[in-house]
Structure formats: structure tokens, C-alpha cells
């Protein structure tokens, strides 16, 4: 029998606060004039900041987990780490987007409210202890994302991208739900920990086939949400068609939530079958590395190039899961955090160069940037080199950790494949750097910078953080390790 415990509300305090703040901002925004939209902007940032403080202060002790609502909601180390970076990257989206949205007449309350609801969905998703909570958080995130992609209603490209995203996303959600129903039918429970305990895949199990099919559908649904090949078909069109502010969100914060969902479902629920799903993820990793790196070479649109880059990075992420142990998951989480911060710089630079009537989406739009503004050319170069995995930048050590994890799992061939495709990926990242430093600019006038100095300062700090974390990456990795109860390096 399920009983209500008032202490459960304290466990969910950050989520409850964010829900209340979002509803309050919704009501306040109704009475604001367009010229007063900055109030919504700053209230949204404040809501994220307070939620982040509540997450940090309410973090459980190392190695402990707090369950609420009969295990449907979990507060543990993994949830804390992911929530902190989900809130951080969402805050970066708000800070980077204000001028961009204002120039395109998209500076509306709906953008902030949908992002806040999506953030609430991500926080629920990474704390899910039950299949129902997983699906609730996922749908809150995806439904908000569909509307965000279609935010620019006057753009046929955005509308087309939103329709593709909605149709394919609904299909993936259906497959995931179907897999969950099979798992429930085989185990008789929706609780992830109980599923882990009772899922029997032995040869004499009467539910062996049902569990196998359920596992396949879970892997397919998770792969779609991550953007792994061959379930990546939505990613390039959504990245290109959505407003860049929305693309930044889809390419950073939502990937952290997708990682959390995948870890909860595969290790939390189906950990006893990891010998089977690690093989599936190994195949998906190779396909993602191949498709992402090869197709990115042919792109001239920077956002599409970064979309295929995302697919290749998901391939690296899956290498950590192939390890099938806490150290591998810690390496994968470290990699996902590094990718979110790197993607924030890359898409932030696109918004920095964009202006009214000009999107700066083509690689050629960055021609001669060093001659127009050496500082921001350097920031973009740091982002590209870090995405490529060039030492001593942040991205290099993230790649190194997942490669170590896959080698520790005895899958040396996977590590070799990953290294080969990482070398291939150097080409399209270096092409952007070459265009900035060695090509003549279309316009030799000094770069026209956004009026928002806060955006410029935070973007610069975000770029420098990739350099600093490339040197002082140890504490972050230790935090990921401790969240998953791995011994110190």
C-alpha cells in the first residue's frame, strides 16, 4: 500500500521550487509588456540559481541514496551531478540567447517557460526510480522541446524540423513505452531496483524472450534520445532548423538528461543483463562514430556539422557504457559533461556572430574572423580543438577516460576504431580553424559585437573553462567517480 510521507516533499524540494517558480513566472509574464520582457529573463535565471543551490545543499552523503514516494524518486550522487550541470547549461542558454531572440522578435515568455518546464522534466528524469517517473520526465522534456523547435513560426525550415522531431520523437517514445510494458509484464513491477533484482535471464526463465524484447526496445528508445546512429535521422534537421538558442539547449542540457535516463534504465533496471546490452551499445558506438565523423566532413552548414559531430560524440559516450562497470559510467558522465560545455561555446559563437537578418550558420561565415576579432577567434578555436580532442584541452581528457574504460573492458578493437575515427574527425574541426585564421573575410570591418556585455563575458569564460578544465580536470572526474562510488584515481 502506497502511503504519503511529508518528508518526501523535502527530498523533492528543488523540483517543487522550480515548478512553483515556473508557474509564478508564467503568471507574472502575462502582465508584462514586450518592453518589460527582461523581467522574465532575470526571474528565470534566478529560479535556476535557487534550484541549483537547493540541489547542492540537499546532496546526500557519499554512497547514500534517498528515496521518496515509495522509490519513484531518488536523490543520489549521480542525480546531484547531472542536475547541477543541467541547471548550469540551461542558465548558459538563457544568458546567450537574449540578444539573439530580441533581434528575431522571438524574445517572448514562452521561450523561458518552455525551457523551465523542460528543465523540470530533466531533473525528474535523472532522479527516476520507477518506469513511470522515467516516462513522466521524458515526456515533459520532449513535449517542451517540440514546441521550442517550432518557436519561429514564420520559418518554414523551423516548422519542418519541428514536425520531423515530433513524428520521430513520438515513434521513439512509443517504442520505449512498449519496451517498458514488456519489462513490467516479465517482472511484475515498475520499480527499477526491483526489476534489477527479479529480472531473470537464465536459460530456464519463462520470461526470457519477453525480457530480451523489452531490453531491445529500451536500447532503441535510449539511442534515439541520445541521437546515436542509426537512430540519428532527426538530429541534423533539428539542429539546422531550430533557432540557434534552441539548438544550444537540445545539444547540451538535454543530452545530459538522456545520459541519466540511459544509465537509470540499463544499469539501474537491466544491470543483470549487461552482458547483452553492452554488445548492442558497442555496435551503436561504432555506427555513431562512423556516421558522425564521415558525414560531418561533407557539411558546409556549421550547425549540421555540429549535429553530425554530436552523433560521433555519442559514439564515444557509449564506449563508457560498454565497460559495464561504475568506472565506465563515471567516464561516460564525465564525457557528457565535457561535451555539454564544449557545445555551449560552439553554439554561443554562432549566436555571437549572428545579427538581425543574418544567422552565421555557414562555415564560410567565419572566414577571416581572426582579422576581425582575434579574441573570439581564439575562443572558437579552443572549442573546435577541444571537440576534436586535442591536448591539453578538456575534450582530450574526456576522450582519454572513455578509451581507458573500453580498454579495461577488454575491448581493444573498439578503442582502436574510436581512435581512427577521432583522427578522421580532426579534419572538419580544423577546417573551421583554417577558415578563421587563413581565409580572407567577406567584411574586413571590425566584428559587430552584441550589446549584451554579460553574454560576451560569460561566453569568454566558458571558452577559457575548456582550457582550465584541461589542466585541472581531476576534481570533476573525482566527483563523477564518487557519485558512482568508484575509488579515487
NORGIKA-V134426 format. One record per backbone hydrogen bond with DSSP energy under -1.0 kcal/mol. CO is the residue of the C=O (numbers start at 1). NH is the residue of the N-H. Records with the same first field share a line. If there is no record, write none. Layout:
CO=NH, NH
//
This chain:
5=8
6=9
7=11
8=12
10=13
12=16
13=17
14=18
15=19
16=20
17=21
18=22
19=23
20=24
21=25
22=26
23=27
24=28
25=29
26=30
28=31
29=32
33=36
34=37
36=39
37=41
38=42
39=43
40=44
41=45
42=46
43=47
44=48
45=49
46=50
47=51
48=52
49=53
50=54
51=55
52=56
53=57
54=58
56=59
61=64
66=75
68=73
69=72
72=129
73=68
75=66
76=80
77=81
78=82
79=83
80=84
81=85
82=86
83=87
84=88
85=89
86=90
87=91
88=92
89=93
90=94
91=95
92=96
93=97
97=101
98=102
99=103
101=106
102=105
106=108
109=113
110=114
111=115
112=116
113=117
114=118
115=119
116=120
117=121
118=122
119=123
120=124
121=125
122=126
125=128
127=74
129=192
130=134
131=135
132=136
133=137
134=138
135=139
136=140
137=141
138=142
139=143
140=144
141=145
142=146
143=147
144=148
145=149
146=150
148=151
151=153
152=155
155=159
156=160
157=161
158=162
159=163
160=164
161=165
162=166
163=167
164=168
165=169
166=170
167=171
168=172
169=173
170=174
171=175
172=176
173=177
174=178
175=179
176=180
177=181
178=182
179=183
180=184
181=185
182=186
183=187
184=188
190=131
191=195
192=196
193=197
194=198
195=199
202=205
205=208
207=211
208=212
209=213
210=214
211=215
212=216
213=217
214=218
215=219
216=220
217=221
218=222
219=223
220=224
221=225
222=226
223=227, 228
228=231
232=235
234=238
235=239
236=240
237=241
238=242
243=246, 247
244=248
245=249
246=250
247=251
249=254
252=256
253=257
254=258
255=259
256=260
257=261
258=262
259=263
260=264
261=265
262=266
263=267, 268
265=270
270=273
271=274
273=276, 277
274=278
276=280
277=281
278=282
279=283
280=284
281=285
282=286
283=287
284=288
285=289
286=290
287=291
288=292
289=293
290=294
291=295
292=296
296=299
300=363
301=305
302=306
303=307
304=308
305=309
306=310
307=311
308=312
309=313
310=314
311=315
312=316
313=317
314=318
317=320
318=322
321=324
325=329
326=330
327=331
328=332
329=333
330=334
331=335
332=336
333=337
334=338
335=339
336=340
337=341
338=342
339=343
340=344
341=345
342=346
343=347
344=348
345=349
346=350
347=351
348=352
349=353
350=354
355=358
358=355
361=302
362=365
363=366
364=367
366=369
368=372
369=373
372=447
373=377
374=378
375=379
376=380
377=381
378=382
379=383
380=384
381=385
382=386
383=387
384=388
385=390
390=393
393=396, 397
394=398
395=399
396=400
397=401
398=402
399=403
400=404
401=405
402=406
403=407
404=408
405=409
406=411
407=410
411=415
412=416
413=417
414=418
415=419
416=420
417=421
418=422
419=423
420=424
421=425
424=427
425=429
426=430
427=431
429=433
430=434
431=435
432=436
433=437
434=438
435=368
436=370
451=453
452=456
453=457
454=458
455=459
456=460
457=461
458=462
459=463
460=464
461=465
464=468
465=469
466=394
468=471, 472
473=477
474=478
475=479
476=480
477=481
478=482
479=483
480=484
481=486
482=485
//
